């Protein structure tokens, strides 16, 4: 008697990511109760399983759901308000003033809804978020049905959300307590950056992260100016300061990590840290080219992030894969670095590992959640196809995403979004905020 499964996906090509470099031809993925129960040839799957639903993907590439290792989801409502500025002018002259006037729980909930809808349509099934009002962000991610790690952000200066670093952390941890045990929502401790957080607050953040087993999510070494200021203020580079304070470890996610010397890379490698590489944002803000080949050679896991839509301006990890591969090549003058399979691993399993979730997501393996993405390689622009992973990174865009599943639940079907909030409602919300922000 055949085994019963909820879903059987038959794809032309399947890339499990783990083992590395493998492409399965004409394989099936069987899903039961939201988890993968088998990856096997289609003929064997037909003989073994009786599926409630079978999805045929005869010209498609099936990959793990993409993991966006760094974003500020609610800032989707600020998309395009302050383009073509360097980082500190962008923050001080445009973003921080706009946030002080407009950001509240409703802004965060609505902006996160918009961002989650955009990300899921582009094959992103998990994101690592950092912003104000994490309770509202968690509500939005849960409503849309997206897996998310929500940051308990920390800053020293007051905003309408909180008064000081202790207040930020207290409110973030309260949100974490309310959402503990939710199947889609997790939390991190998210000190904003070394230039906005004091030593005592970092020590407190480290103690809480260690006690609760949470990731530490922080911008670091984003600009040369940041590093120079740290040397003047603290007598050492930011990563050296964070190492002295005990923050570096396997749960540490350093975002951007553009301006690194060999000592910085050695610190990251020795402590088992991860890096969230945001190539499009780094280019747009002229921050520089992160030394990704040297990080990878040192054994530092590097995941990919979009950053927020105010500094990118797309939440598009397929674009980030392409940019990561091309920037690594031109930055090192070595065409062999960050090949397509490496870029895909960065966008999936390495991001999951950084979040401590690689036992659950990031690859197509038995026992993991069925967070999956199908890429349609049928269009003329994708012909001929000699290597589907090369096409994913160097040819495709997010418009090629045809199907998305999160925990075995369909979120995109044949290019049509099946989210819990429809486009009409999203457009109404966005129009309201555009009018308010423009006044």
FIDO-350774 format. One record per residue (C-alpha): x, y, z. Coordinates in steps of 0.1 Angstrom, whole numbers, padded with zeros to 4 digits, always signed. Example, Ala and Ser with C-alpha at 12.3 -4.5 7.8 and 13.67 -1.06 7.14 Angstrom:
// FIDO-350774
+0123-0045+0078/+0137-0011+0071/
// end
This chain:
// FIDO-350774
+0000+0000+0000/+0014+0034-0010/+0024+0059+0017/+0002+0090+0019/+0017+0124+0015/+0002+0158+0013/+0022+0171-0016/+0044+0156-0043/+0065+0180-0064/+0080+0167-0097/+0106+0190-0110/+0129+0189-0141/+0158+0199-0119/+0162+0199-0081/+0191+0215-0063/+0192+0203-0027/+0222+0226-0018/+0233+0200+0006/+0253+0180-0006/+0270+0209-0024/+0271+0211-0061/+0245+0185-0068/+0217+0188-0094/+0191+0161-0095/+0173+0154-0128/+0137+0144-0129/+0134+0141-0091/+0104+0144-0068/+0101+0160-0033/+0075+0144-0010/+0060+0165+0018/+0039+0155+0048/+0028+0177+0076/+0049+0206+0063/+0082+0186+0062/+0101+0169+0035/+0098+0131+0038/+0118+0121+0007/+0138+0133-0023/+0139+0106-0049/+0136+0099-0086/+0101+0105-0100/+0095+0069-0110/+0102+0057-0075/+0080+0085-0060/+0050+0074-0082/+0055+0038-0070/+0059+0047-0033/+0035+0076-0026/-0001+0085-0029/-0003+0123-0029/-0032+0145-0020/-0018+0170-0045/+0008+0166-0072/+0025+0196-0088/+0042+0190-0121/+0072+0213-0129/+0085+0199-0162/+0107+0229-0171/+0115+0242-0137/+0143+0244-0112/+0133+0235-0076/+0155+0251-0049/+0152+0257-0012/+0134+0289-0002/+0157+0319-0001/+0169+0333+0032/+0172+0371+0034/+0198+0375+0061/+0194+0412+0066/+0165+0436+0060/+0145+0464+0075/+0111+0453+0062/+0090+0482+0073/+0112+0506+0054/+0095+0494+0022/+0072+0524+0028/+0103+0547+0025/+0113+0532-0008/+0129+0559-0030/+0125+0589-0006/+0162+0596-0004/+0183+0582-0032/+0218+0588-0044/+0232+0599-0010/+0261+0584+0010/+0252+0564+0042/+0255+0590+0069/+0238+0618+0049/+0211+0594+0039/+0205+0585+0076/+0209+0620+0092/+0192+0641+0065/+0164+0619+0053/+0158+0586+0070/+0161+0594+0107/+0139+0626+0104/+0112+0607+0084/+0112+0579+0110/+0109+0603+0139/+0078+0619+0123/+0060+0588+0110/+0072+0555+0124/+0047+0539+0148/+0033+0504+0153/+0009+0509+0124/+0036+0520+0100/+0057+0490+0109/+0028+0466+0105/+0018+0480+0071/+0054+0483+0058/+0062+0448+0069/+0031+0434+0052/+0042+0451+0019/+0078+0438+0023/+0067+0403+0031/+0044+0402+0001/+0073+0414-0022/+0098+0389-0007/+0076+0359-0009/+0068+0366-0046/+0105+0366-0052/+0111+0332-0035/+0122+0345-0001/+0107+0323+0026/+0127+0335+0056/+0140+0369+0066/+0161+0383+0094/+0145+0417+0102/+0157+0447+0123/+0135+0476+0130/+0114+0494+0156/+0081+0479+0170/+0091+0443+0166/+0057+0432+0180/+0040+0448+0150/+0065+0433+0126/+0059+0398+0140/+0021+0403+0136/+0026+0412+0099/+0049+0383+0091/+0026+0359+0108/-0004+0373+0090/+0012+0370+0056/+0026+0335+0065/+0063+0342+0062/+0091+0327+0084/+0109+0356+0101/+0135+0363+0128/+0125+0396+0143/+0152+0418+0159/+0149+0434+0193/+0166+0466+0182/+0189+0486+0205/+0200+0523+0202/+0213+0547+0228/+0193+0577+0217/+0156+0582+0222/+0130+0578+0194/+0092+0578+0197/+0095+0540+0202/+0118+0539+0232/+0139+0561+0254/+0173+0544+0257/+0190+0511+0250/+0175+0494+0281/+0140+0505+0271/+0145+0492+0235/+0157+0458+0248/+0129+0456+0274/+0102+0462+0248/+0119+0438+0223/+0121+0410+0249/+0084+0416+0258/+0075+0410+0222/+0097+0379+0221/+0079+0365+0251/+0045+0370+0235/+0056+0353+0203/+0076+0324+0219/+0066+0291+0204/+0051+0305+0172/+0059+0282+0143/+0070+0310+0120/+0084+0337+0142/+0117+0338+0161/+0137+0367+0176/+0172+0380+0177/+0190+0407+0198/+0198+0435+0174/+0221+0463+0186/+0220+0487+0157/+0258+0494+0152/+0290+0501+0172/+0286+0538+0166/+0250+0539+0181/+0254+0515+0211/+0276+0518+0242/+0298+0492+0258/+0275+0486+0287/+0246+0480+0264/+0266+0456+0243/+0275+0436+0274/+0239+0435+0284/+0229+0424+0249/+0255+0396+0249/+0243+0383+0283/+0206+0382+0271/+0215+0365+0238/+0236+0339+0256/+0209+0332+0282/+0181+0329+0256/+0201+0313+0228/+0194+0341+0203/+0214+0354+0174/+0231+0388+0177/+0223+0409+0146/+0244+0441+0141/+0257+0464+0114/+0295+0465+0115/+0324+0478+0093/+0299+0492+0068/+0320+0523+0058/+0356+0534+0060/+0343+0564+0080/+0329+0541+0107/+0362+0524+0111/+0382+0556+0113/+0357+0570+0139/+0360+0539+0160/+0398+0541+0160/+0396+0577+0172/+0370+0570+0198/+0380+0536+0212/+0416+0531+0200/+0406+0500+0181/+0385+0488+0151/+0348+0480+0157/+0352+0442+0155/+0382+0443+0180/+0360+0463+0204/+0331+0438+0200/+0355+0409+0206/+0368+0426+0238/+0332+0429+0250/+0325+0392+0243/+0300+0397+0215/+0317+0375+0188/+0306+0339+0186/+0286+0314+0165/+0255+0334+0171/+0270+0367+0158/+0258+0381+0124/+0279+0410+0112/+0259+0429+0086/+0278+0445+0056/+0314+0438+0069/+0328+0458+0039/+0359+0473+0054/+0378+0444+0068/+0415+0438+0072/+0432+0405+0078/+0429+0408+0116/+0392+0415+0113/+0387+0384+0091/+0407+0363+0115/+0385+0374+0144/+0354+0365+0125/+0368+0331+0116/+0382+0323+0150/+0349+0330+0168/+0327+0312+0142/+0308+0344+0132/+0287+0349+0101/+0284+0378+0077/+0253+0392+0060/+0265+0405+0027/+0243+0431+0011/+0259+0438-0023/+0232+0460-0039/+0229+0483-0009/+0267+0485-0005/+0269+0496-0042/+0240+0521-0040/+0254+0538-0009/+0289+0536-0023/+0301+0518+0009/+0325+0496-0010/+0330+0459-0020/+0330+0434+0008/+0360+0410+0007/+0337+0379+0002/+0363+0356-0014/+0387+0362+0015/+0359+0356+0040/+0349+0324+0023/+0386+0313+0021/+0389+0318+0058/+0358+0297+0065/+0335+0325+0075/+0299+0317+0065/+0285+0344+0043/+0247+0348+0037/+0230+0373+0015/+0207+0402+0026/+0187+0428+0007/+0190+0455+0034/+0159+0477+0035/+0139+0489+0004/+0150+0525+0013/+0186+0517+0004/+0184+0490-0023/+0155+0496-0035/+0144+0459-0041/+0139+0431-0017/+0152+0406-0043/+0176+0378-0033/+0179+0365-0069/+0194+0399-0078/+0216+0397-0047/+0230+0364-0058/+0239+0378-0092/+0255+0410-0077/+0274+0389-0051/+0289+0367-0077/+0298+0396-0101/+0312+0419-0074/+0334+0391-0060/+0349+0385-0094/+0355+0422-0103/+0367+0430-0067/+0393+0402-0067/+0400+0402-0104/+0394+0364-0103/+0365+0350-0124/+0365+0317-0105/+0354+0331-0071/+0318+0328-0060/+0305+0305-0087/+0268+0300-0091/+0265+0271-0067/+0283+0291-0040/+0260+0321-0046/+0229+0298-0042/+0243+0283-0010/+0249+0318+0004/+0213+0327-0004/+0200+0295+0014/+0219+0273+0037/+0245+0298+0048/+0218+0323+0058/+0200+0295+0076/+0232+0285+0094/+0238+0321+0105/+0203+0322+0121/+0209+0288+0138/+0182+0273+0116/+0202+0251+0093/+0187+0220+0109/+0152+0231+0098/+0156+0251+0065/+0181+0261+0038/+0184+0228+0019/+0161+0202+0004/+0167+0173+0028/+0145+0148+0046/+0132+0161+0079/+0135+0198+0070/+0106+0221+0066/+0092+0222+0030/+0103+0258+0024/+0107+0256-0014/+0109+0278-0045/+0104+0269-0081/+0120+0288-0109/+0104+0287-0144/+0132+0282-0170/+0108+0279-0200/+0109+0315-0212/+0129+0323-0244/+0153+0344-0224/+0164+0312-0205/+0171+0292-0237/+0191+0272-0242/+0197+0258-0207/+0229+0239-0202/+0232+0246-0165/+0201+0255-0145/+0220+0269-0115/+0241+0291-0137/+0208+0303-0152/+0193+0310-0118/+0222+0333-0109/+0232+0349-0142/+0200+0348-0163/+0169+0347-0141/+0150+0374-0122/+0124+0372-0095/+0098+0373-0123/+0109+0337-0130/+0096+0325-0096/+0065+0304-0103/+0058+0286-0070/+0067+0291-0034/+0059+0269-0004/+0065+0277+0033/+0062+0247+0056/+0045+0229+0027/+0018+0256+0024/+0014+0272-0010/+0022+0309-0010/+0027+0314-0048/+0011+0291-0074/+0019+0295-0111/+0030+0331-0104/-0002+0340-0085/+0001+0351-0049/-0020+0332-0024/-0013+0354+0006/-0037+0363+0034/-0037+0399+0022/-0046+0408-0014/-0030+0433-0037/-0060+0456-0036/-0057+0460+0002/-0020+0464+0000/-0023+0491-0026/-0049+0510-0005/-0025+0509+0025/+0005+0520+0005/-0015+0549-0011/-0025+0561+0023/+0012+0561+0036/+0025+0577+0004/+0001+0606+0009/+0011+0609+0046/+0048+0607+0040/+0046+0632+0011/+0030+0659+0033/
// end
